[in-house]
Amino acid sequence: MQFHSPHGSSTYKTAVDEAEKDKNNLTIEGRTNLGFLDPSVASLGFTEELVVKSSERFGKSVLSEVSLASTQGAGRRSSSGFSVHDSPKLRILITTRSRIIVVFKFTQSFIGRYEDRIEFVFENTVSHEKFVISRQLQVVVGDQADHNALRPVAPYVSRKRNTRTPEKTVVRGVAPPSLGGISYVAELPKSPIPKELLELLSGSNPLQQQITDIRGLYITGPLSTGTYAKHFKHLLWIEEHQTEADLERYDMSNVTLPQVNQYYYLAIPGLAEKRPSVLVGDRILVQRRAPVPQDAGSKAAFTSSNKIKWASPSTASSTRVGRLCKALDLDFGEDRVLFPTQAHVEDVNVTQQVSFINPLIASNPRQREAVQSIVHQQPGSPPFVVFGPPGTGKTVTIIEAIRQILRTHPSSRILACGPSNSAADLIAERLSTSLSSDELFRMYAPSRSNSQIPNTLNRDYTCFSANGEFRFPDMARLESFRVVVATCVASSMLSGVGIQRGHYTHIFIDEAGQATEPEAFISIGNLVDHQTNVVLSDDDIGIITPYHAQCLKIRTTLRSAMADGVKVGVEAEANRDTQERKVIMISTVRSSKDYVKHDLRHTLGFVANPRRFNVAVTRAKALLIVIGNPHVLSLDPLWRSFLNYIHLEGGWVGPEIPWDPQAPVDPQGRYDDGVRSAAEADMNEYTRRMEEFVATASGEQEDGGGNDEEGDGEEGEDDEEGDDDGEGDDEEGDDEEGDDDE
């Protein structure tokens, strides 16, 4: 029989299915899926038995070989953890009374999924035909309860990426009512990307050449007060340009927008994963399927659309970039804030003790010292930084310091900021236990709805209209609050409505390490004068994951472990929710190879997106921990280079990788094609071997077909005669054979 290489996996699957069938009156019994093994058990080694049985009383087959698929095939291979334990008895006739036990062992120190295939090669002693019976071996090393808690409940479906064309005419829509609830004293200036930079970013030069050009033209010289604004504005524009390009994958075609009253509704797949991330005020461009007559009225305008284009993302929208650029453009000459030196530092007089409100602070020497130093700082001091490991109470220390300043300095006014709404809400909730609604105000952006506000703050400590839209109180009341709490970006609204520099004596930025430097600078650049003191609070551990659902599950797990100090953020928000921590853990989530092609083709998250990859792996200051399947990640050239670096520098923890980490990485390499080719080679080899067994058996039957039939008849007659006349001899023979076996 001639062997033909399969063009797909169907022939291979047929060969595998055929090999897993019991045949020639032989069966293999025993557990091959070990389920979950605790790492402590798996590291010591776990054994399991497979029993080879025959339904033939006298038997015709012997076991000639036992092997694992992981020991076969071409190329560098990683250990599956499975092995054949001890050598099974070979060349012994398998009968109803003489079975064979094969013991396999699994040993692995690292959590994860492992699989292999154990193959039994048998030989018929009469026809000398060889045949194979195989079994799939599977195991998951880890805790089953943890696995069940974190496993996916539904697959993520990415969107097809389209090619954009510039719009020549855009009819502006009606802004949401919530955006009109704030009366700014001056309109936010536009901050378009400079023409020269836009042409460079949109050009056809290779990425490395673009980076070289940008560094030479825009990111030059050391940072100083004079170069600070230029440096960060260009970085913001580059980020905005790339984000705009990334939005292409969310464009939609041939979509129907159902109408309810005066509104049109759009279903957005992936919205829960913040892909795309949408906030009130974001622009979405809608194009009609066909022109509408002038007298058709607005009611039919968008009932059917042939294109939906996401015009501006929420995380890098024109409003956000405008606020950041406005702060950077301000004439800010406070070197003691941006570039403090020893000359700016004055000794703090802490001889005057304070009466602590929180008894836990009073009992902790380091926290007590930090609070006293903050309270007794002279106006116009360099920023005071509160840092420490998770669980040491940095936020509690900040809350105590704010309370003490309010008590010690009656004329003080404080702005407390956080990088996210959750961080700002936490500050406001803790302060609300000791401050009245006349003293504390939680300020929200117009995009924040009333339903998203904690119950403890909803009624008294903020300002919403009857329709649930955020409103500013009048200026006199706004200026009367002792403490205002906001996110870093939203704090720009204070100067926008007329709050002057120096109004706040102290600006606190909690979890400052999670904010980008321009975000943290917004409140400083807009509101700090020469006497304002700034206090910053570097948390140490953050976790980044590409899925919103995974983020929620990890948070739940950490909460049960009393690890609320660990910040968990979705990768799409990594630049603001998990920024700059000493320790960053990246959960890549993807483990199954079934989704490799899907991930690479659709650049899912940071699996194969260079910019998102860069954001994810550059958040750590001291330690970066990546948790994922290297077989999946290595299919992308960028990830392969990174994994090679980790492996060669001694940072690898886990089973050995199946590729050579010293081999050059092809930047344009299609490693998924290479893996597929190697897999096909293995499939072909396996299929070839299976078909060789069939070919051998077929050839013998063709050469001696007549004799086989005659032989079968004679053998049957002998068997019947033996059954009638020689039963005792048969039993004796079985006993003797059993003795030999022993």
C-alpha positions, 0 to 999 in steps of 0.5 A, a space after each residue: 500500500 502506498 502512503 500519501 501525505 495528508 493535506 489536513 488533519 482528517 487522515 491523522 484523526 482517522 489514524 488516531 481514532 483507529 489506533 484507539 480502538 480495541 482490536 483482535 480480541 484485546 482490550 486496554 483498561 484503566 484510567 488515562 485521564 488523571 484529572 487534577 493532581 495537587 502539585 505536591 503529589 505530581 512533583 513526587 510522581 504519580 503512577 497508574 496501571 493499564 491492564 491489557 486483557 484478552 477475550 481469547 482463552 488461548 490467545 494469539 497476541 503478544 505485547 512487543 513494544 510500549 512507547 510514548 508519542 512524546 519520544 517520537 517525531 522530529 525537532 526539539 521537544 519538551 517533556 510531557 512528564 509522562 513515562 513508562 514505569 518499569 519495563 512491562 513483560 513482553 513477548 508473553 501470550 495474552 489469554 483470558 488467564 494471562 493479562 499484562 499490567 503496564 504502569 505509567 508514571 507522571 512527574 511534574 513540578 509545575 502547574 499546567 495541562 499535560 498530555 501524551 499518548 501511550 502506544 502498545 504494539 502487539 504481534 499476532 503469533 500466528 500471522 506475525 501481523 503487528 497492530 497498535 492500540 493507543 490511549 491518550 494520557 491527560 492530567 492537570 496539575 493544580 487545584 481543581 477549586 481554583 480552576 473551576 473558579 477561574 475557568 472561562 464561561 464563554 469564548 471571547 469573539 474578536 472582530 474582523 479588522 477593516 480598512 479605513 478611508 478618511 471621511 470628507 464630511 461629518 455631520 455633528 450629532 447632539 451632545 449628551 445632556 450630561 456634557 452640558 452640566 458644567 460651565 467652563 470659564 474657557 473652552 478646552 483647547 484642541 491638541 491635534 497631532 502636529 502635521 510633521 509628526 502625523 506624516 512620520 507616523 503615517 508613513 511607510 518607513 519600517 517601525 525601527 526607522 520611525 523610532 529612530 526618527 522620532 528620537 532624533 526629532 522629538 525625544 531629544 536631550 535630558 528632561 528638564 523643566 524646559 523640555 518636560 512639556 515637549 517630551 510628554 506631549 509628543 509621547 501622548 500624540 504618538 500613543 493617540 495615533 496608535 490607539 486610533 489605528 487600533 480602533 479599526 478592528 472595531 469598525 462594523 458594516 451592515 448593521 441595523 440600529 433599532 430606534 426607541 423614541 428619539 434614540 438609536 441603539 447599537 449592539 457592541 460585541 466585546 464591550 464587557 472586555 473594554 474592546 472597545 472601551 466606551 464612555 459618555 461623550 465618545 464619538 461614533 461615526 455612522 454612515 447610511 446604507 443609502 442616501 435618504 431623501 431630504 423630506 424623509 425626516 430624521 426618523 429614518 436616518 440611521 435605521 440601517 447602516 453600512 458602516 460604523 466607525 469608532 472615531 475616538 477611544 475613551 482611554 485616549 480621547 481628544 478630551 483626555 489628551 486635551 486636558 493632559 496637553 493643557 496642563 503640560 502647556 502651562 507655565 510651570 516653573 516649580 523645580 522643587 516638584 518636578 526635579 527636586 534637589 537636596 537644596 529644596 529639602 528642609 528639615 521637618 520639625 516633628 517635635 510637636 506630637 499629634 493626637 492620632 485619630 486612628 489608633 492603629 497609626 499611633 501603634 505603628 512607628 513608620 506610619 506615625 512618623 510619616 503622618 507627623 512629617 506630612 503634617 509639619 511640612 513647610 509650605 512649598 516643600 518637595 513632594 512627600 512620597 509614602 511607599 511600602 509593601 502591600 498591606 502596610 497601610 499606605 492609604 490608611 496613612 494618607 487618610 490619617 494625614 488628611 484628617 490631621 492637616 484639617 485639624 492642625 491647619 484650620 485654613 487648609 484646603 485639600 485636593 485628593 486624587 486617585 488614578 481611577 474612580 475606584 481609588 478616588 471612591 475609596 478615599 472619599 468613603 473613608 473620609 466620609 466617616 469623619 467629614 460632613 457633606 459641607 466639608 467633603 465633595 466627591 467630584 465626578 466626570 460627566 461620563 460617570 452615571 449616578 448608578 456607578 456611585 457608591 451608596 455611601 457617597 451618592 446622596 450627600 457627598 456629590 452633586 447629581 441632577 434628577 436625571 442622574 447627571 453630574 453637576 457642579 455646585 455653585 462656585 461659592 460652595 465649591 470653594 468652601 469644601 475643605 476636601 475635594 476628591 477626584 480622579 487625576 484626569 477629572 481634577 482638570 475640571 476644577 481649573 476649568 470652572 475657575 478654581 485658582 492656583 494655590 486654592 488648595 494648600 495640599 494635593 494628595 495623589 494616592 496610588 500615584 504609581 498607577 497613573 502616567 506621569 502626565 495624568 499625575 501632573 494634571 492637578 499639579 500643573 493646573 493648581 499648584 503654586 509656590 506654597 502648595 505641598 504635594 503628597 504621593 502614595 509607588 503600591 507595589 503589586 499589580 496584575 494585568 490580564 487581557 479579559 475583563 471577566 478574568 480581572 473580576 475573577 482574580 479580584 474575587 480570589 484576592 479578596 478572599 485571600 485578604 489581598 485587596 492591596 494588589 491592583 488588578 487591571 484589564 490590559 487595555 487599561 494598563 496605562 492607567 490602572 496598573 502603572 509602574 509598580 515594583 512587582 507586576 504579574 501578567 496573566 496571558 490567560 490563553 492556554 489552549 492551542 485551539 485558539 492560537 490561529 484566532 489570536 494571532 490573526 486578530 491580535 487579541 490583546 497583548 498576545 500579538 500587539 507590539 504596543 500593548 505588549 510593550 505597555 504590559 511588560 514595562 509596568 514593573 520596576 523590580 520584578 515581572 512575572 508572566 504566567 502563560 503557555 509558552 507554546 502559544 506565546 512563542 508563535 509570535 516573534 516578539 513574544 519569542 524574543 522576550 521568552 528567549 531573553 527570559 530563558 537565557 538570563 535564568 528567569 525561566 520557571 516551568 517545563 523546558 521549551 520545545 524550541 532553541 532559545 539561542 536560534 535567531 528570531 525572524 522578525 517577520 516569522 510565521 511561527 504558527 506556520 512552522 508549528 503547524 508544519 512540524 505538527 503535520 510532519 508528526 501527524 504524517 509520521 504517525 499516520 505512516 506508521 499506522 498505515 504500515 501496520 495495516 499494509 503489513 497485515 494486508 500483504 501477508 493475507 494476500 500472499 497466503 489467503 487460501 492457506 489462512 482460510 484452510 488454517 483457520 478451519 483446521 485451527 478451529 477443529 483443533 480448538 473444538 477437539 481440545 475443548 471436548 477431549 482436553 479440557 484438563 490439559 488446557 487447564 494444566 497448560 494454563 497453570 503451567 503458563 501462569 507459573 512461567 509468568 510468575 
